[in-house]
Structures are given as C-alpha cells and as structure tokens.
Amino acid sequence: MMPSNLSALHTEDEILIAFETANILADLGFGAMRVAHTLQSAEKLDLAECFDVALVDMNLGSGELIIEIGMSLKKRGSHVVFASG
C-alpha cells in the first residue's frame, strides 16, 4: 500500500510492541509514525505535532500514567485509542 500523509503517535515502553505497531500502521498506509517511550517524550510530541491517530499505552512501565496526554490529543483532533496490557 502506498504511504499517505496520515500520522500516528504511539506511546509504548516496550520496544518490540512499538516496532510491530509501526509495521502494522505502515502496512495500513500511515506515512508518519512517532513513538514516545516516556511521559516526557509524549508531552513533547503532543505539543510539537498534530496526529491523526494516537495509540496511548495507559501505563508506561515506570508507573507513568498518561491519560492527560490522550485527552489533550483528543481535544486537538486526534482519534485516540487507550490501551493497557
């Protein structure tokens, strides 16, 4: 599939999951994919860029809960999926 101008943010502390998600989104045609492994990096990306879709891991392993980031992205127009595993 030809990449589009759709963009996605994935907050994920597990690198293998982030890598696999990036591959799936690329297969679906997403042209830009950003990954945030920490609350701090997610906050920076939230302020710096707009995303069509955000996949938000609710707990980034170190106990960082990022519900507020997901809500901020939603207010700015991103489609947000909250996940936890």
C-alpha positions in Angstrom: 0.0 0.0 0.0 1.3 3.5 -0.8 2.1 5.6 2.2 -0.3 8.5 2.9 0.0 11.7 4.8 -1.8 10.1 7.8 0.2 10.4 11.0 0.2 8.4 14.2 1.6 8.6 17.7 2.1 5.5 19.8 3.1 5.8 23.5 4.7 2.5 24.3 7.5 1.5 26.7 8.0 -2.0 25.1 10.2 -1.5 22.1 9.1 -4.8 20.3 5.5 -3.8 20.6 6.2 -0.3 19.3 8.2 -1.8 16.4 5.4 -4.2 15.4 2.8 -1.5 15.7 4.8 0.8 13.4 5.0 -2.0 10.9 1.2 -2.6 11.0 0.5 1.1 10.7 2.8 1.3 7.7 1.0 -1.6 6.1 -2.2 0.2 6.6 -0.8 3.2 4.8 0.3 5.6 7.5 3.1 7.7 6.3 4.4 9.1 9.6 4.7 7.3 12.9 6.2 8.6 16.1 6.8 6.6 19.3 7.1 8.0 22.8 8.6 5.7 25.4 8.1 8.1 28.3 5.6 10.6 29.6 8.1 13.4 29.0 8.7 12.4 25.3 4.9 12.0 24.8 4.3 15.5 26.2 6.9 17.0 23.8 5.3 15.3 20.8 1.8 16.3 21.9 2.9 20.0 22.0 5.0 19.9 18.8 2.9 17.9 16.3 -0.7 17.0 15.4 -1.6 13.4 14.8 -4.5 11.7 13.0 -4.4 8.8 15.4 -2.9 8.2 18.8 -2.4 4.8 20.4 -1.9 5.5 24.1 -0.5 2.9 26.4 -2.0 3.9 29.8 1.0 2.8 31.8 4.5 3.3 30.5 6.1 0.7 32.8 7.7 3.1 35.2 4.3 3.9 36.6 3.7 6.9 34.4 0.0 7.3 33.7 -0.6 9.4 30.7 -4.4 9.8 30.5 -3.9 13.6 30.3 -1.8 13.2 27.1 -4.6 11.2 25.5 -7.2 13.7 26.5 -5.0 16.6 25.2 -4.5 14.8 21.8 -8.3 14.2 21.6 -9.0 17.9 22.2 -6.6 18.8 19.4 -8.5 16.5 16.9 -6.6 13.1 17.1 -8.5 9.9 17.2 -7.3 8.3 20.4 -7.2 4.6 21.4 -6.4 3.9 25.1 -4.7 0.6 25.7 -3.1 -1.3 28.6 -1.7 -4.7 28.8 
